[in-house]
């Protein structure tokens, strides 16, 4: 195909292909164990697959309602009330979306205008800043403190200006595997009081919390809930990342603006999948058991790494384990990640790509949402490096 013959003014001139695509493609090319991109290598529950097939075969294959089928929205609202004591109206305050990344992008698009500032916590998941920039906004960064990736709330306070329109949170956090405490959110609640700042809270790993920690949704805190979008993912919860399904909750006046964007973008989300999730959510143990399930995988991976020169950093949530490699190499993490994939046969994610400038510390991120066989092979390779 002949190239477009005129100058292109890119809205994202500094954005290339996401690191997840790059490393997964490299893993395939070199037949490496893929501990990079965050998806399970095991299948979802057979009951969930059966429900999906049931509704396809029953003819639920046309447009569902724009905001999602009411049965699923009711199930989501009931879960939020049960877990966090938060009351959301299924009709006006819950929207089913084609994935959580879509939900975050739509939040930003609905509210961020050219010149607005959006506070991000660095290292930041790589979709956040482009969503801000493509809408003409300016990302403002507050760096989390290594090695526990805690938040300097005085720095957050100093980052707020009259131009601050939004703040994007992520807890449990990807890529750091840290979690916000109740005290963190109480401090944030106080900082945002008497401001018009909107919060987009990425909580896709809400059920993957380890070592007795508790997920602190913004929905628990009235002063945050009134200004917040809670963004979540069925894919992460139920091991169906390829289905690209999520949901967003917010007060009615915020959700009204969100749906204005949603209706002219995706418009609806997959119909038969929604009916399947509405039924499957009746089994509360399917999500309440996940913390223990993934903690066992984390611990199995760490046990396999004993004797390694890699240094495990705290993993309090998500399905990621960060490993510092200061004792192994002076290489940039991007170079080491590529070399380990090509030469050793195990793929990871270099954490520096989530920063504007590479930090001084050297860390790779590994996904342990894998079978024990996969984790054992990966850990053996890493232990011998």
SULVEN-V603363 format. One record per residue. N is the residue number from 0. NEAR is the number of other ideal C-beta (glycine too) atoms within 12 Angstrom. Layout:
n = {N N}
near = {NEAR NEAR}
This chain:
n = {0 1 2 3 4 5 6 7 8 9 10 11 12 13 14 15 16 17 18 19 20 21 22 23 24 25 26 27 28 29 30 31 32 33 34 35 36 37 38 39 40 41 42 43 44 45 46 47 48 49 50 51 52 53 54 55 56 57 58 59 60 61 62 63 64 65 66 67 68 69 70 71 72 73 74 75 76 77 78 79 80 81 82 83 84 85 86 87 88 89 90 91 92 93 94 95 96 97 98 99 100 101 102 103 104 105 106 107 108 109 110 111 112 113 114 115 116 117 118 119 120 121 122 123 124 125 126 127 128 129 130 131 132 133 134 135 136 137 138 139 140 141 142 143 144 145 146 147 148 149 150 151 152 153 154 155 156 157 158 159 160 161 162 163 164 165 166 167 168 169 170 171 172 173 174 175 176 177 178 179 180 181 182 183 184 185 186 187 188 189 190 191 192 193 194 195 196 197 198 199 200 201 202 203 204 205 206 207 208 209 210 211 212 213 214 215 216 217 218 219 220 221 222 223 224 225 226 227 228 229 230 231 232 233 234 235 236 237 238 239 240 241 242 243 244 245 246 247 248 249 250 251 252 253 254 255 256 257 258 259 260 261 262 263 264 265 266 267 268 269 270 271 272 273 274 275 276 277 278 279 280 281 282 283 284 285 286 287 288 289 290 291 292 293 294 295 296 297 298 299 300 301 302 303 304 305 306 307 308 309 310 311 312 313 314 315 316 317 318 319 320 321 322 323 324 325 326 327 328 329 330 331 332 333 334 335 336 337 338 339 340 341 342 343 344 345 346 347 348 349 350 351 352 353 354 355 356 357 358 359 360 361 362 363 364 365 366 367 368 369 370 371 372 373 374 375 376 377 378 379 380 381 382 383 384}
near = {4 4 7 7 7 6 7 10 7 12 16 20 11 13 18 13 14 22 34 31 19 25 37 29 20 32 33 17 16 22 14 30 36 36 46 41 34 41 28 31 28 23 16 30 26 14 21 33 21 16 31 33 18 20 29 20 14 16 11 25 17 15 18 30 25 27 37 43 36 23 27 40 35 27 32 42 32 23 37 34 22 18 26 32 15 31 20 38 25 30 20 21 35 44 53 49 48 32 33 42 37 35 47 45 37 40 48 41 32 34 38 38 18 15 16 29 30 43 42 40 43 37 40 36 41 35 35 39 34 29 38 39 27 23 31 21 33 24 34 32 27 33 27 36 20 25 24 20 39 25 33 21 27 13 21 33 22 14 27 27 18 11 21 33 34 40 47 47 48 44 44 42 45 43 44 42 43 36 39 42 25 21 16 30 36 21 25 37 30 18 30 32 19 11 25 19 36 37 46 46 44 44 48 42 44 43 35 43 36 33 19 12 26 23 37 34 39 43 41 31 33 20 23 40 31 27 34 42 50 50 46 47 41 44 34 41 41 36 34 30 30 20 29 23 46 46 50 49 44 43 29 21 19 32 38 21 24 42 35 21 31 34 21 14 22 28 24 27 38 34 30 31 41 43 35 37 45 36 26 36 34 20 21 17 16 26 35 20 18 31 30 19 28 39 29 21 39 38 23 25 40 30 21 32 33 17 14 26 18 36 23 30 31 28 41 35 40 45 44 46 48 45 46 28 34 21 13 24 20 12 20 23 37 26 20 33 40 30 26 39 34 19 17 28 26 44 42 48 45 39 43 31 36 38 29 19 13 20 25 16 28 31 41 47 42 49 45 46 39 35 21 21 16 30 37 23 24 43 35 23 27 37 24 19 27}
